[in-house]
Amino acid sequence: TGTAAAIPGRQVAGKTGTTEYNVDAWFNGFTPQSETTVWMGNVKAEVPVYINGTAVDGADYPAETWHAFETRILAGRPHLRFPTPDPALVPPSHYITSPSLVAADVLDHNGL
């Protein structure tokens, strides 16, 4: 959903977010050199945020704003890559289930 944040030739990563009824929207993006969050919302959390008649979500205006900002911040800086993760540092997966779910509806990945 965050394709609007892409910067050609650079590694970027991020997370979009939008609250119910589009009251808040954000894009939290990072590169090997920088991290920035763009938030758009209503301080009183009372009404949705609209731009040009369209309700804002994290994948549009916040991601586009992040892209514009980071493009300027990174101009003239080297194109670095994210370090390769060390698999030994990644903890094993552990799935949890919600007590409110009916046991028959849950596939228990933990073998319990």
Secondary structure, 3 states (H helix, E strand, C coil): CCHHHCCCCCCCEEEEEECHHHCEEEEEEECCCCEEEEEEECCCCCCCCEECCEECCCCCHHHHHHHHHHHHHHCCCCCCCCCCCCHHHCCCCCCCCCCCCCHHHCCCCCCC
